[in-house]
Amino acid sequence: MLNQNEIKRYARQIHLPDIGIEGQEKLKQAKVLIIGAGGLGCPVIQYLSAAGIGTIGVVDGDVVSESNLQRQILYTSQDIGKSKATIATEKAQQLNSFININCMDEFIAPQQALEIFPNYDLIVDCSDNFGTRYLINDVCVLLGKPFVSAALFRYEGQLGTYNVLQENDTYSANFRDVFPTNDLKSTTLNCNDAGVIATLPGIMGLYQANEVLNYFLNKNLCLTNKLFSFNCKKLNHFIFEVQSNNNANHKTLEEILAINYGITCTQKMEYELSWFIEDKDAIIVDVREFEELPIFVAATHLQLPLSELEKNKIILAPYQKILFVCKSGMRSKKAQEIISNYFFDKQLFSYKTGIEELSEELENLSKPCNY
């Protein structure tokens, strides 16, 4: 039941005839899990908290970097280097003390998803890579959970609400029905590498939050069996009809646990940057393409583009400690995973905030101390 303070807080929603007290209580009872606290996750977390979703879980193992601040509006310069999940949940709790916020400072992986998803009514995919989207889809389909998923690329966004139980006791289309084929070894760029205008994550995140409210208030209004496409440069939008493939793309529990989704292990491995300056058995590997800028000159390194890494892996054999780096951290994660399949005895790391920040850190590390 809503208390008097909650009724005052949500008065503008309660006054809407198709919400009222009953609708607001539905939102209070709702449990929503948000995967990713980045460009999409920030507005989703803010607006679902403000709207009164009773229990919100936030999953993200990343930390805030300076390049995030252009579009991830929950964070400030003072948050750089801190856990996104921790900062986001703290600020959401400050925004609305009447709701419960669960913070999970980790990257989602199959086992964690299978353990966490049953505790929530709806999953919101605010991730930035295909591997995570397929993982979320497969676990949601297995467990019969609905999820809202959005994706960004430069000036364009896509949105769909998937795997919703319909009135005829069948499920609406899932992500694999719309995007049935995927190459988890692909070098497809995410929004960090390809670029994205600052306003697009906000717009698409708000659409996601709106879909969540629709789901709990009136499922018939959701984008089920539909794909919404939006171009913020031209202000064009389209809605495409999609269909379920009648269980053709469903994965079993055993398959989910066996699939390599291309997601870096959640274990947090520690390393010292000084290794890659002083140790002969340590090397930095730049996995960007040769023509990409800025040119990396801050330390001795190898340049092995991700597209050529697997066939040239033998070059890495002499080194025991390897730090992969790229523009934003996504391709370096993939490189870490590829090489882990061939060299089991090496210490492999991914520099997750990108080449520019690594250059700056190495430069500061090499400066003499003045006492």
FENGI-V390957 format. One line per field, one symbol per residue. ss: DSSP state (H for helix, E for strand, C for the rest). psi: psi as a letter, one per 20 degrees, with the letter a starting at -180 (. if undefined). burial: # if it has 16 or more other C-alpha atoms within 10 Angstrom, else .. A space follows every 10 residues. Layout:
BEGIN
ss=???
psi=???
burial=???
END
This chain:
BEGIN
ss=CCCHHHHHHC HHHHCCCCCH HHHHHHHHHC EEEEECCCHH HHHHHHHHHH HCCCEEEEEC CCECCHHHHH CCCCCCHHHC CCEHHHHHHH HHHHHCCCCE EEEECCCCCH HHHHHHHHHC CEEEECCCCH HHHHHHHHHH HHHCCEEEEE EEEECEEEEE EECCECCCCC ECCCHHHHCC CCCCCCCCCC HHHHCECHHH HHHHHHHHHH HHHHHHHCHH HCCECEEEEE ECCCCEEEEE ECCCCCCCCC CCHHHHHHCC CCCCCCCCCC CCCCHHHHCC CEEEEECCCC CCCCCCCCCC EEECCHHHHH HHHHHHCCCC EEEEECCCCH HHHHHHHHHH CCCCCCEEEE CCCCHHHHHH HHHHHHCCCC C
psi=qprhhhgggj ghghiphjfa ggghhghhiq oppooplcgg hghggghhgh ikphppqpop jrrprhihih iniiqrhiip iqpggggghg hhhhhoiirp pppnmqqqrg ggghhghiiq hppookrkqh ghghgggggg ggikpqqppq qqoejqqqqq pqlpprhjjr qrqrhhhgmh qqnijqkpqa hghhqpqhhg hgghhhgghh hgggghhnhi irlpkqoppp oigikqqqpp prqqkljhjq qrghgghhpo ikpqqipopq rphhgjhhph jqqpoojrqh iqqqpojirp rqonqhijgg ijhhhihiqh ppoqqbgiig hhgggggghh ihnijqopqp oijrhghggg ghghhipqpo .
burial=......#..# ..##....## #.######## ########## ########## ########## #####..##. #####...## ..#######. .##..#.### ########## ..##..#..# ########## ########## #...###### ########## #####..... ########.. ...##....# ###..###.# #########. ###.###.#. .######### ##........ .#.#....## #....##... ####...... ....###... .#######.. .......#.. #.#####.#. .....#...# ########## #########. ......#### #########. .#........ .
END
